[in-house]
Amino acid sequence: MQDSLLSRFDLMMIMLDVPDRENDILISDHVVRIHRYRDPKEQDGEVFPLTSGVDVLSTKSFENNITATDQLDDVYEKYDPILHGPVYTKILKSDFVRKYLAISKCIKPQLDNEASALITVEYARLRSREAVGPDAARTLPVTPRTVESMIRLSKAHAKGRFSRIVEA
C-alpha cells in the first residue's frame, strides 16, 4: 500500500499467517462450533445479526430478587464447553459490551496541559528518529496526521476509562 493511504489509519495490525497445524485445528473447531448454533433460517455467509440492546443504557437492575453475585455473572457469558471449547475463559456478554461502548461514546474528553505537552514532545521525538539517516529501516513517514492520530487514540483511551480528561 502507498504511504499516503496508510497514513490515514490511526492503527495498523500486522497479522502473519503462519501455518500451524494445532492453531489451524483450534480455529476450524471454533468456526464449526459457532455454525452449530446458527439459526437455520440464516443463509450461509450471512453476517451475524446484532440484537438491539443499545437503546437501554441503564445499568440498574429493577428486579429485587437479584443478588450481587447474579449481577456480576450477568456481565459474563455462561461457559458452554460445546460452544466455547475446552479452555474456560471469561467472555463479556455482547449486550454489556454494547452498553459500555454506547455510554463511552457520550463522553467528550479534553486534553489537559500535561497530555498536550507530552504529545508534542513525542511527535518531535518520532520526527527526529525518522531523520536519523538513509540506512535506517524504512517505516511510515511521521506527518502532522500522526499528531492527529495520537490525539484521537488518547481521547479513545480516556473514553474507555470513562474519563472526561486525557491524562498523561
Contacts in CASP RR format, 6 or more apart in sequence:
PFRMAT RR
TARGET T0000
AUTHOR 0000-0000-0000
METHOD contacts of the structure
MODEL  1
MQDSLLSRFDLMMIMLDVPDRENDILISDHVVRIHRYRDPKEQDGEVFPL
TSGVDVLSTKSFENNITATDQLDDVYEKYDPILHGPVYTKILKSDFVRKY
LAISKCIKPQLDNEASALITVEYARLRSREAVGPDAARTLPVTPRTVESM
IRLSKAHAKGRFSRIVEA
3 140 0 8 1.000
3 141 0 8 1.000
6 12 0 8 1.000
6 140 0 8 1.000
7 140 0 8 1.000
7 141 0 8 1.000
7 143 0 8 1.000
7 145 0 8 1.000
7 146 0 8 1.000
8 145 0 8 1.000
10 149 0 8 1.000
10 152 0 8 1.000
10 153 0 8 1.000
11 149 0 8 1.000
11 153 0 8 1.000
29 85 0 8 1.000
30 85 0 8 1.000
33 82 0 8 1.000
33 83 0 8 1.000
33 84 0 8 1.000
33 85 0 8 1.000
34 83 0 8 1.000
36 82 0 8 1.000
36 83 0 8 1.000
37 83 0 8 1.000
50 94 0 8 1.000
50 98 0 8 1.000
51 94 0 8 1.000
51 95 0 8 1.000
53 95 0 8 1.000
53 98 0 8 1.000
53 99 0 8 1.000
54 98 0 8 1.000
54 99 0 8 1.000
54 102 0 8 1.000
56 99 0 8 1.000
57 99 0 8 1.000
57 102 0 8 1.000
57 103 0 8 1.000
59 99 0 8 1.000
61 71 0 8 1.000
74 93 0 8 1.000
74 96 0 8 1.000
75 92 0 8 1.000
75 93 0 8 1.000
75 96 0 8 1.000
76 90 0 8 1.000
76 91 0 8 1.000
76 92 0 8 1.000
76 93 0 8 1.000
77 84 0 8 1.000
77 91 0 8 1.000
77 92 0 8 1.000
77 93 0 8 1.000
79 88 0 8 1.000
84 91 0 8 1.000
103 162 0 8 1.000
104 159 0 8 1.000
104 160 0 8 1.000
104 162 0 8 1.000
105 159 0 8 1.000
107 158 0 8 1.000
107 159 0 8 1.000
107 160 0 8 1.000
107 162 0 8 1.000
107 163 0 8 1.000
107 164 0 8 1.000
108 164 0 8 1.000
109 155 0 8 1.000
109 158 0 8 1.000
109 159 0 8 1.000
109 163 0 8 1.000
109 164 0 8 1.000
109 165 0 8 1.000
109 166 0 8 1.000
110 164 0 8 1.000
110 165 0 8 1.000
110 166 0 8 1.000
111 119 0 8 1.000
111 151 0 8 1.000
111 154 0 8 1.000
111 155 0 8 1.000
111 165 0 8 1.000
111 166 0 8 1.000
112 165 0 8 1.000
112 166 0 8 1.000
112 167 0 8 1.000
112 168 0 8 1.000
114 167 0 8 1.000
114 168 0 8 1.000
115 154 0 8 1.000
115 166 0 8 1.000
115 167 0 8 1.000
115 168 0 8 1.000
117 168 0 8 1.000
118 168 0 8 1.000
119 147 0 8 1.000
119 150 0 8 1.000
119 151 0 8 1.000
119 154 0 8 1.000
120 147 0 8 1.000
122 150 0 8 1.000
123 142 0 8 1.000
123 146 0 8 1.000
123 147 0 8 1.000
123 150 0 8 1.000
126 142 0 8 1.000
126 146 0 8 1.000
127 142 0 8 1.000
130 136 0 8 1.000
130 139 0 8 1.000
130 141 0 8 1.000
130 142 0 8 1.000
154 166 0 8 1.000
155 166 0 8 1.000
157 166 0 8 1.000
158 164 0 8 1.000
158 165 0 8 1.000
158 166 0 8 1.000
158 167 0 8 1.000
END
